[in-house]
Amino acid sequence: MKLSAVLRQSSAAIAIFLTLGAAPAFAQAADEEQGLEEIIVTAQRVSENQKDVPISVATLGGDTLKVVSSAGADIRALSGRVPSLNIESSFGRTFPRFYIRGLGNTDFDLNASQPVSLVYDDVVLESPILKGFPVFDLNQVEVLRGPQGTLFGRNTPAGIVKFDSVRPDAKGKNYVRGSFGSFSTVNVEAGIGGELSDVVSMRASVLYQHRDNWVDNIDVPGGNDLEGFDDFAARLQIQAKPSEALTLRLTGQVRTFEGSARLFRANAFATGSNKLIGLTGPASTFDRRETRADGLNFQRLNNYNLGFTAEYDAGPVTITSVSSLWNGNLASRGDIDGGFGNQFNPPMGPGFIPFSAQSQDDVPSLDQFTQELRVASNNDKGLGYQFGVFVFNEKLNINSYDFGTPTDTTPSAVATQRQVSDALGIFGSVNYEFDSGLKLQAGMRYNNDKRTMVAARPIDTRPGFLGFGGPVAPQSAEVSGNVLTWDVAATAPLSQDVNVFARVARGYRAPSIQGRLLFGRSLSVADKETTMSYEAGIKSTLSNVARFNLTGFYFSTKDMQLTAVGGASNFTTLINADKVDGYGFEAEFEAKPTKGLTLSAGISYNHNEIKDPNLYVAGCGAACTVTNPQRPASPGIYAINGNQLPQSPRWIVNWTAGYAAPVGNGEVYVFTDWAYRSKIQFFLYNSVEFSDDNMLEGGLRIGYRTGKFDVAAFGRNITDDVSAVSGIDFNNLTAMVNEPRVWGVEVGIKF
């Protein structure tokens, strides 16, 4: 579908934003002092006004970033806070899965490839167990939508979520704040830094989050015993400027997490409905504070990082080197069937439990090394350029265990994986700005990827009637890819306050291997995928009082990598779809119409469709209602041609409003933020049960602040929305749900 058709289809929604953005009253109501600040982004590795960047880029900072990351929230709290961004997890706080414009990966395996990159302080975090590194002491978050890679980092076909920490030499950024809330939730955060001498500066940042167990497993004596956690992260940066031209920065980071694994809730749906039900059947009310489970549950994660950045201003160009080592380990065990007992070991429940399932996934060791070297021209006008090289190496070990009974500590089956991944990227970009303000830009990247895996099931003592077939000898697979990706973009001013842009980009994802042999007996491989993306839009400001951005896009992905998760076959399999096409738009609005009042809103529409008439997957092993056509003479196998991608809502809407009034030496303020997403399907096939119609979560903050102190009461998910966010489909109608409502108080100080 052409971009013009996209915009026509969405004209009603767009008109609302255009009307707001054009309201002349805003210009009359505010003066220069109280207007919007410029949004400076580094989406292209140089500091630029967001309006001048030919990319659909959204930012999170200020009050919004502060409130969404409070109350013990992890990185999933960013989901839906900008258009086209969704984040979910079947591992909880330690394994987030990101989706931009519907493109993502629902695979729960610990080596899963994702088309969305996460870049933390210029370093790509590839492994899922690194992508959950906490959000704290940040300048802002940037979300770059569409293929990236001709300017920095690892190639990505869907987009980038980019985090930038406060630097050691930052002025006026020191703070300490702490909060206490429902379920004994504690959130303590601090960032302190400054100059130690004329040459050396340092910054120490720390985050500690705690929540008591708040879910009562009613089959275990005593009170609440699940969903608690202790999460600690720290960052130390030492920076030296031996001359005006040279900056050196050494960074060390650590994270330790201990708590519950993701809580799975057996038969949370009744057959024929996606409405959550209680523990005693379809007529009972769902209560997320209660569950029934008979398996062991725990999760432990450790991350360590050492990085070094050197930047040298050589006059015409700046040379930047970014080196980073990341290490991690994980142990996670859950009650996969989500209930107690089974048909062979009654009593059982909630509902029908065909068989007990309890497994554990460990990452004994993960080592990631990245090295990037960039050269960028320093001129603001005329011809500009950047070029560089990126090297990536990852060594990953995974152990998976299956247990005969829910409380066994000696596994009945053990599966192992050893994966080594190497990537080389050589990239460059040139741009030219004419006197008229027209700026043209083109870039190219050479991608060389190689991945090898050895997997086995050395131990399997499970009874033969279960059909797993005993141990599996070591198997190996190797995949590689050599691909050129590129982009071409243009930005042109219509006036001093309005720019239009257009961009065409080719993205790529390297081939993948899936080696989880705990239940299967063979590896699966997905070929590389390529994406062509087209987008155009407008970025505008109005007298420094309002800001409005609108982007329409279309993409087509060939050989898209998909993961058939679980189902009646009870193991994950990589597949390639011939084609996935998508189109939609993103609009963002921000305004300060009068003194003390701030408003913002964002909306996105994402339509995508799997186009492969010969692609079939196994349906659920539970008693669910699949709405896709069944393959002839193949019971339980369904066509997914025409389906929207899983975890891909058509609509994402977010909005905030804040008002502050002077009182004494400070101001009283109120701030509210909301995020909505429309219906999602959890799996590649469409079913009535494994879906959620919508989710709406809101936050509220009321407080008093001066230039130094901030005291506030807050609430998160204040309407106590209860929504299913994911599921497990091989055994029963198991669901995972969103976070509970939290009320609390916070005290902060800036210095």
C-alpha positions in Angstrom: 0.0 0.0 0.0 1.3 3.5 -0.9 2.1 6.0 1.8 -0.7 8.3 0.5 -3.2 5.5 1.1 -1.9 5.0 4.6 -2.4 8.6 5.5 -5.8 8.7 3.9 -6.9 5.7 5.9 -5.8 7.3 9.1 -6.9 10.9 8.3 -9.4 11.2 11.1 -6.8 10.4 13.8 -4.2 12.6 12.1 -6.6 15.5 11.8 -6.9 15.7 15.6 -3.2 16.1 16.0 -2.9 18.6 13.2 -5.7 20.7 14.8 -3.9 20.7 18.1 -0.6 21.4 16.6 -2.0 24.4 14.7 -3.9 26.1 17.6 -2.8 29.7 17.5 -3.9 30.2 21.2 -0.7 28.3 22.2 1.5 30.9 20.5 -0.4 33.7 22.3 -0.3 32.0 25.7 3.3 31.3 26.3 6.5 33.3 26.3 10.0 32.2 25.4 11.0 31.3 29.0 8.2 28.8 29.5 8.2 27.3 26.0 9.3 23.8 25.0 13.0 22.9 25.3 14.7 21.7 22.1 14.9 17.9 21.9 18.5 17.0 21.1 19.0 13.4 19.9 22.1 11.4 18.9 20.2 9.1 16.6 22.9 9.7 13.9 25.8 9.7 16.4 26.0 13.5 16.4 23.9 15.9 18.5 21.1 17.3 16.4 17.6 18.8 16.9 15.1 16.0 16.5 13.3 18.0 13.9 16.4 17.8 11.6 16.9 14.1 11.7 15.4 12.1 8.7 14.3 9.2 10.9 11.2 8.5 12.8 12.6 8.9 16.3 10.8 9.3 19.6 12.2 10.3 23.0 11.4 9.7 26.6 12.8 12.0 29.2 11.9 14.5 32.0 8.8 13.8 34.0 7.6 10.9 31.9 10.8 8.9 32.2 10.9 9.7 35.9 7.4 8.5 36.7 7.4 5.3 34.5 10.6 4.1 36.0 9.4 4.5 39.6 7.6 2.0 41.8 10.1 -0.7 41.2 9.4 -0.9 37.5 11.7 -2.6 35.1 12.4 -1.9 31.4 9.0 -3.2 30.4 7.4 -0.1 31.8 8.6 1.7 28.6 6.1 -0.4 26.6 3.6 1.8 24.8 5.1 5.0 26.1 6.1 6.0 22.6 4.2 5.0 19.4 4.9 1.6 17.8 6.9 0.2 20.8 5.7 -2.9 22.6 7.7 -4.8 25.3 6.8 -8.1 27.0 8.5 -11.1 28.6 7.9 -14.7 29.6 10.8 -14.5 32.0 9.7 -11.4 33.9 12.4 -8.8 34.7 15.3 -10.6 33.1 14.4 -11.3 29.5 12.4 -8.5 27.7 11.3 -8.9 24.2 11.0 -5.7 22.1 8.7 -5.0 19.1 8.8 -2.0 16.9 6.1 -1.6 14.2 5.1 -5.1 15.0 8.5 -6.6 14.2 9.8 -8.7 17.1 10.3 -12.3 18.2 8.2 -14.3 20.7 10.9 -17.0 21.1 11.6 -17.7 24.8 14.8 -19.5 24.2 17.9 -17.9 25.7 19.7 -17.5 22.4 16.7 -16.0 20.6 17.5 -13.5 17.8 15.6 -10.2 18.0 15.1 -7.7 15.2 15.1 -4.8 17.6 18.5 -3.7 19.0 19.1 -2.3 22.4 22.0 0.2 22.6 23.1 1.2 26.1 25.8 3.9 26.1 26.9 3.2 22.5 27.1 -0.6 23.1 24.7 -3.1 21.5 23.3 -5.6 24.0 22.5 -8.6 21.9 21.6 -11.3 24.4 18.1 -11.3 25.9 19.6 -11.6 29.4 21.5 -8.3 28.9 18.6 -6.4 27.4 16.8 -6.1 30.8 19.6 -4.0 32.3 17.8 -1.5 34.5 16.9 2.0 33.4 18.5 4.6 35.8 20.5 7.8 35.8 19.7 8.5 32.1 19.7 11.7 30.1 16.9 10.3 27.9 15.7 7.3 25.9 15.5 7.4 22.1 13.5 5.0 20.0 14.6 4.8 16.4 12.0 3.2 14.2 12.9 1.4 11.0 16.1 -0.3 9.7 19.4 1.1 11.2 23.1 0.4 10.9 24.8 2.7 8.4 25.9 5.0 11.1 26.8 2.9 14.1 26.4 -0.4 16.0 24.9 -3.7 14.8 22.6 -3.8 11.9 18.9 -4.0 12.9 15.9 -4.4 10.6 13.2 -3.1 13.0 14.7 -0.3 15.0 16.7 0.6 18.1 15.9 1.5 21.7 18.8 3.7 22.8 19.8 4.7 26.3 22.3 7.4 27.2 23.6 7.7 30.7 24.4 11.0 32.4 28.1 11.7 31.9 30.7 12.3 34.7 31.3 16.0 33.7 27.5 16.8 33.6 26.5 19.9 35.6 23.5 20.1 37.9 22.6 16.4 37.5 23.3 15.0 41.0 20.4 13.5 42.8 19.2 11.0 45.3 15.6 9.8 45.5 13.8 7.0 47.3 10.2 5.7 47.4 8.1 3.2 49.3 4.9 1.8 48.1 2.4 -1.1 48.0 3.7 -4.6 48.6 6.7 -3.0 50.5 8.0 -1.8 47.1 11.3 0.1 47.5 12.9 2.1 44.8 16.2 3.9 45.7 18.2 5.7 43.0 21.1 8.0 43.0 23.6 9.6 40.6 26.5 11.7 42.0 29.4 13.0 40.0 31.6 15.9 39.1 35.1 17.1 38.6 37.9 15.7 40.8 40.4 17.9 39.1 40.9 20.0 36.0 41.4 16.7 34.1 39.5 14.0 35.8 35.7 13.6 36.6 33.8 10.7 38.0 30.2 9.7 38.4 28.7 6.9 40.5 25.1 5.7 39.9 23.1 3.1 41.8 19.7 1.6 41.7 18.1 -0.7 44.3 14.6 -2.1 43.8 12.7 -4.5 46.2 9.3 -5.9 46.4 7.9 -8.4 49.0 6.2 -11.6 47.8 2.6 -10.5 47.1 1.1 -13.5 45.4 -0.3 -16.2 47.7 0.2 -19.8 46.5 -2.8 -21.2 48.3 -1.4 -24.8 48.1 1.6 -23.8 50.2 1.3 -23.1 54.0 1.7 -19.5 55.1 1.1 -16.2 53.4 2.4 -14.6 50.2 5.3 -16.5 48.7 5.7 -15.5 45.0 6.6 -12.4 42.8 9.0 -10.7 45.2 12.4 -9.6 44.1 15.6 -7.8 44.9 17.3 -6.0 42.0 20.5 -4.0 42.4 22.5 -2.2 39.7 25.4 0.2 39.8 27.5 2.1 37.3 30.9 3.8 37.9 32.3 6.2 35.2 35.8 7.8 35.3 36.5 10.3 32.7 39.7 12.1 31.8 40.3 15.1 29.5 44.1 15.4 29.2 43.5 18.0 26.5 40.6 19.8 24.9 40.8 17.4 22.0 40.9 14.1 23.9 38.3 12.5 26.1 38.8 9.1 27.7 36.0 7.3 29.7 36.2 4.0 31.6 32.8 2.5 32.7 32.1 -0.4 35.0 28.6 -1.8 35.6 27.0 -4.6 37.6 23.5 -6.0 38.1 22.4 -8.7 40.6 18.8 -10.0 40.6 17.2 -12.5 42.8 13.5 -13.2 43.0 10.6 -15.2 41.5 10.6 -16.5 38.0 7.6 -15.5 35.8 4.4 -16.6 37.3 2.3 -18.8 35.0 -1.4 -19.2 35.7 -3.0 -22.5 34.6 -6.4 -22.3 32.8 -6.7 -18.6 33.3 -9.1 -18.7 30.3 -12.1 -20.8 29.8 -12.4 -22.5 26.4 -14.1 -20.1 24.0 -13.2 -16.9 25.8 -10.1 -14.7 26.4 -11.6 -13.2 29.6 -9.5 -14.0 32.7 -11.3 -16.3 35.2 -10.7 -17.1 38.9 -9.2 -20.2 40.4 -12.6 -21.9 40.9 -13.9 -21.8 37.4 -15.4 -19.5 34.7 -18.0 -17.9 37.0 -15.3 -16.8 39.5 -13.5 -13.4 39.5 -9.8 -13.4 38.6 -7.5 -12.3 41.4 -3.9 -11.9 40.5 -2.9 -12.1 44.2 -3.7 -15.8 44.3 -2.4 -18.8 42.4 -2.2 -22.6 42.8 1.1 -24.2 41.9 3.1 -27.2 43.2 6.5 -26.6 41.5 9.7 -24.8 42.6 10.1 -21.2 41.6 13.3 -19.1 41.6 15.3 -16.8 39.4 18.9 -15.4 39.8 20.8 -13.2 37.3 24.2 -11.5 37.3 25.5 -9.1 34.7 29.0 -7.5 34.6 30.3 -4.9 32.2 33.6 -3.1 31.6 33.7 -0.5 28.8 36.2 2.0 27.5 35.5 5.0 25.2 38.1 7.3 23.6 37.1 10.3 21.6 39.7 12.5 19.8 38.9 15.8 18.0 41.4 15.9 15.2 40.0 19.2 13.8 38.3 18.2 10.5 37.1 14.9 12.0 36.4 13.3 15.4 37.6 9.7 15.9 35.6 7.6 18.4 36.5 4.2 19.8 34.0 2.2 21.9 35.2 -1.1 23.5 33.0 -3.2 25.8 33.0 -6.5 27.6 29.8 -8.0 29.0 29.4 -11.1 31.1 26.3 -12.7 32.5 24.8 -15.8 34.0 21.2 -16.8 34.8 19.3 -19.6 36.6 15.5 -19.7 36.2 13.0 -22.4 37.2 9.3 -22.2 37.1 6.1 -24.2 37.3 5.4 -24.4 33.6 2.0 -26.0 33.8 1.0 -23.3 36.2 -1.1 -25.5 38.5 -1.0 -28.4 40.9 -1.3 -32.1 40.3 -2.5 -33.7 37.0 -4.9 -36.2 35.6 -2.6 -39.1 36.7 -2.0 -37.6 40.1 -5.2 -36.1 41.4 -6.4 -33.8 42.8 -5.5 -31.2 40.2 -6.2 -27.7 39.2 -7.1 -25.0 38.5 -9.0 -26.8 35.8 -7.7 -29.8 33.8 -3.9 -30.4 34.0 -3.0 -33.1 31.4 0.5 -33.6 32.9 2.8 -31.7 35.2 5.6 -29.6 33.5 8.5 -28.1 35.4 11.7 -27.0 33.7 14.7 -24.9 34.4 16.9 -22.8 32.0 20.4 -21.7 33.0 23.0 -19.6 31.3 26.2 -20.8 33.0 28.2 -18.2 31.1 27.7 -15.5 28.5 30.6 -13.4 27.2 30.0 -10.6 24.7 32.8 -8.4 23.2 32.1 -5.4 21.0 34.5 -3.0 19.4 33.5 0.0 17.3 35.7 2.6 15.6 34.1 5.6 14.0 35.3 8.7 12.1 33.0 11.6 11.7 33.4 15.0 10.0 33.0 18.1 12.3 31.5 20.5 9.8 27.9 21.7 10.2 27.3 22.8 6.6 28.2 21.4 3.1 29.6 17.9 2.8 29.6 15.7 5.9 30.5 12.1 6.4 30.9 9.3 8.8 32.4 5.8 8.5 33.5 3.1 10.8 33.9 -0.6 11.6 32.0 -2.8 14.1 33.2 -6.1 15.5 31.0 -8.4 17.6 31.8 -11.7 19.3 29.5 -13.7 21.7 30.1 -17.0 23.4 26.9 -18.4 25.0 26.3 -21.6 27.0 22.8 -22.8 27.9 21.7 -25.7 30.0 18.0 -26.8 30.2 16.6 -29.2 32.6 13.3 -31.2 32.8 12.2 -32.7 36.2 10.1 -35.8 36.8 8.0 -34.2 39.6 7.3 -30.6 40.5 9.7 -30.6 43.5 12.6 -32.8 42.1 16.0 -31.2 42.3 17.7 -33.9 40.2 16.7 -33.5 36.5 15.3 -36.4 34.5 16.6 -34.8 31.3 19.4 -32.4 30.5 20.0 -30.5 27.3 23.0 -28.3 26.5 23.7 -25.6 23.9 27.0 -23.9 23.0 26.7 -21.0 20.6 29.4 -18.8 19.2 28.5 -15.7 17.1 30.7 -13.4 15.2 29.8 -10.3 13.2 31.7 -7.7 11.2 30.1 -4.5 10.0 31.8 -1.9 7.8 29.6 1.2 7.4 29.6 4.7 6.0 27.4 7.6 5.4 27.6 10.9 3.5 25.4 14.0 3.7 25.2 17.4 2.0 23.3 20.4 3.2 22.5 23.0 0.6 22.1 26.7 1.3 18.3 26.3 1.0 18.4 23.9 3.9 17.8 20.8 1.9 19.9 18.0 3.3 20.5 14.7 1.4 22.0 11.7 3.1 23.0 8.2 1.9 24.7 5.3 3.7 25.8 1.8 3.2 26.8 -1.1 5.4 28.6 -4.4 4.7 27.4 -7.2 7.1 29.3 -10.4 7.7 27.7 -12.8 10.2 28.6 -16.3 11.3 27.0 -18.4 14.0 27.8 -22.0 15.1 26.0 -24.2 17.6 26.6 -27.6 19.2 23.6 -29.0 21.1 22.9 -32.3 22.8 20.7 -34.1 25.3 23.2 -36.2 27.2 20.8 -37.3 29.9 17.2 -38.5 29.4 15.8 -41.0 31.9 12.1 -40.1 31.3 9.8 -43.1 30.6 9.7 -44.2 27.0 5.9 -43.8 26.7 6.4 -40.0 26.9 7.9 -40.2 23.4 11.1 -38.2 23.9 13.2 -41.1 22.8 16.1 -41.0 25.2 19.4 -39.1 25.0 20.4 -37.1 21.8 23.9 -37.2 20.6 25.7 -33.9 19.9 24.4 -32.1 16.8 26.0 -29.1 15.2 24.9 -26.4 12.8 26.5 -23.4 11.2 24.9 -20.4 9.4 26.4 -17.3 7.8 25.4 -14.2 5.9 27.0 -11.6 3.8 24.7 -8.7 2.9 24.9 -5.1 1.9 22.3 -2.8 3.5 21.8 0.8 2.8 19.6 3.9 3.3 18.8 7.1 1.4 17.2 10.1 3.1 16.3 13.7 2.6 15.2 16.5 4.9 13.8 19.8 3.5 12.5 22.9 5.4 9.1 24.2 4.4 9.6 27.1 6.8 11.8 27.9 9.8 9.6 25.7 12.0 8.5 22.9 9.6 10.6 20.2 8.0 9.6 17.3 5.8 11.6 14.2 5.4 11.7 10.9 3.5 13.8 7.8 3.9 14.2 4.5 2.1 16.2 1.8 3.9 17.2 -1.8 3.5 17.6 -3.9 6.7 18.8 -7.4 7.4 18.8 -10.0 10.1 21.4 -12.7 10.2 20.4 -16.4 10.0 19.5 -18.0 13.3 19.8 -21.4 15.0 17.4 -22.9 17.5 18.9 -25.7 19.5 16.6 -26.4 22.5 16.7 -30.2 22.5 15.0 -30.7 25.9 11.9 -32.0 24.1 12.8 -32.1 20.4 15.5 -34.2 18.7 16.8 -31.9 16.0 18.1 -28.3 15.5 16.1 -25.8 13.4 17.6 -23.1 11.3 16.1 -19.9 9.9 17.6 -18.2 6.8 18.5 -14.6 6.8 15.7 -12.0 6.3 15.8 -8.7 4.5 13.5 -5.7 4.9 12.7 -2.8 2.6 11.4 0.2 4.5 9.8 3.4 3.1 8.8 6.3 5.3 8.0 10.0 4.9 6.8 12.6 7.4 6.7 16.1 8.8 8.3 17.5 11.9 7.2 20.9 13.2 7.3 23.4 16.0 5.0 26.3 16.7 6.6 29.3 18.3 8.5 27.1 20.7 5.2 26.2 22.3 4.0 23.1 20.5 5.7 20.3 18.6 4.1 17.9 16.2 5.6 15.0 14.2 3.9 12.7 11.8 5.4 9.7 9.9 3.8 7.3 7.5 5.6 4.1 6.6 5.5 0.9 4.6 7.8 -2.1 4.9 8.1 -5.5 3.2 10.2 -8.2 4.8 11.3 -11.3 2.7 12.0 -14.6 4.4 11.0 -13.2 7.8 12.2 -15.3 10.7 9.4 -16.5 12.9 9.2 -18.9 15.8 6.5 -21.4 16.3 6.4 -21.5 20.1 5.1 -24.4 22.1 1.8 -25.6 20.8 0.8 -29.3 20.7 4.3 -30.2 19.6 5.7 -28.8 22.8 8.9 -27.4 21.4 10.0 -24.3 19.5 10.8 -24.3 15.8 12.3 -21.6 13.6 10.6 -21.0 10.3 10.8 -18.4 7.5 7.7 -16.7 6.1 7.9 -15.9 2.4 6.9 -12.3 3.1 5.5 -10.0 5.7 4.1 -6.6 4.6 3.3 -3.8 7.0 2.1 -0.2 6.9 0.9 2.5 9.3 1.7 5.8 10.8 3.1 7.4 14.0 2.2 10.8 15.3 3.5 12.7 18.3 2.4 16.0 19.9 3.7 18.0 22.7 2.7 21.5 24.0 3.0 24.1 26.7 -0.1 26.1 26.0 0.1 28.2 29.1 2.4 28.8 32.1 2.6 25.6 34.2 0.7 23.4 31.8 2.3 20.6 29.7 0.6 18.2 27.4 1.8 15.4 25.2 0.2 12.6 23.1 1.3 9.9 20.7 -0.5 7.5 18.5 0.5 4.8 16.1 -1.3 2.5 13.7 0.4 -0.7 12.6 -1.1 -3.1 10.1 1.0 -6.1 9.1 0.3 -9.4 7.4 2.0 -12.7 6.9 1.9 -13.6 3.2 2.8 -17.2 2.8 0.0 -19.6 1.6 2.1 -22.6 2.3 3.1 -21.8 5.9 1.5 -23.9 8.6 2.1 -24.2 12.4 0.8 -26.5 15.1 -2.1 -25.2 17.1 -2.3 -25.2 20.9 -2.1 -28.4 22.8 -4.8 -27.1 25.2 -8.5 -26.9 24.6 -8.4 -23.7 22.7 -10.4 -22.3 19.7 -8.1 -21.7 16.7 -9.8 -19.4 14.1 -7.4 -20.1 11.2 -8.2 -22.7 8.6 -6.8 -26.2 9.2 -4.5 -27.8 6.7 -6.4 -30.6 4.8 -6.0 -34.0 6.4 -3.7 -32.6 9.1 -5.6 -32.2 12.4 -4.1 -29.6 14.6 -2.0 -27.9 11.9 -3.2 -24.5 10.8 -2.5 -21.9 8.1 -1.2 -18.6 9.3 -1.3 -16.8 5.9 -2.9 -13.4 6.4 -2.4 -13.2 10.1 -1.1 -10.1 12.0 2.2 -10.8 13.7 2.0 -11.9 17.4 2.4 -9.2 20.1 1.6 -6.6 17.4 -1.3 -4.3 18.4 -2.9 -2.2 15.6 -3.1 0.8 17.9 -0.8 2.2 20.5 -1.9 5.5 22.2 -0.1 7.4 25.0 -0.8 10.8 26.6 0.4 12.9 29.5 -0.7 16.1 31.2 1.0 18.1 33.9 0.2 21.3 35.7 2.3 23.2 38.3 1.2 26.2 40.4 3.6 28.4 42.4 3.4 28.0 46.2 6.0 29.6 48.5 9.5 28.9 47.3 8.4 26.1 45.0 5.4 24.7 43.2 2.6 22.2 43.7 2.3 19.9 40.7 0.2 17.1 39.3 1.2 14.8 36.5 -0.6 11.9 34.9 0.5 9.5 32.1 -1.4 6.9 30.2 -0.7 4.1 27.7 -3.2 2.1 25.7 -2.7 -0.8 23.3 -5.4 -2.6 21.2 -5.9 -6.3 20.7 -2.9 -8.7 20.4 -2.6 -12.4 19.6 0.1 -14.2 21.6 1.1 -16.8 18.9 1.5 -17.1 15.2 -2.0 -18.8 14.9 -5.1 -16.8 15.9 -7.2 -18.2 18.7 -10.0 -16.9 20.8 -8.3 -17.7 24.1 -4.7 -16.8 23.6 -5.3 -13.1 22.9 -6.1 -9.9 24.9 -8.6 -7.3 23.7 -6.8 -4.2 25.0 -4.8 -2.8 27.9 -5.0 0.7 29.5 -2.5 1.6 32.2 -2.3 5.0 33.8 -0.1 6.8 36.4 -0.6 9.7 38.7 1.8 11.9 40.6 1.0 14.8 43.0 3.7 16.6 44.8 5.6 19.7 45.8 9.0 20.7 44.5 11.5 23.4 44.7 14.7 23.7 42.7 16.2 21.2 45.2 13.6 19.1 46.8 10.7 17.0 45.5 8.1 15.3 47.7 5.3 13.4 46.0 2.7 10.7 46.2 2.3 8.5 43.2 0.3 5.6 41.7 1.0 3.2 38.9 -1.7 1.3 37.0 -4.1 3.4 39.0 -7.2 1.8 37.6 -5.8 -1.6 38.4 -6.2 -2.8 34.9 -5.8 -6.6 34.7 -4.8 -7.9 31.3 -3.2 -11.0 29.9 0.1 -10.2 28.2 1.3 -13.6 27.1 0.6 -17.3 27.4 1.8 -20.9 27.3 -0.2 -23.1 24.9 1.2 -26.6 25.0 -0.5 -28.0 28.1 -3.5 -25.9 29.2 -4.8 -22.4 28.9 -2.0 -20.7 30.8 -1.6 -16.9 30.9 0.7 -14.3 32.2 -0.7 -11.0 33.4 0.5 -7.3 33.7 1.8 -5.7 36.8 -0.5 -4.7 39.8 -1.5 -1.3 41.0 1.0 0.3 43.2 0.6 3.4 45.4 3.5 5.1 47.1 5.4 8.1 48.3 8.8 9.5 47.1 11.3 12.0 48.3 14.1 13.3 46.1 16.8 15.9 46.3 18.9 17.5 43.5 22.3 19.1 44.1 
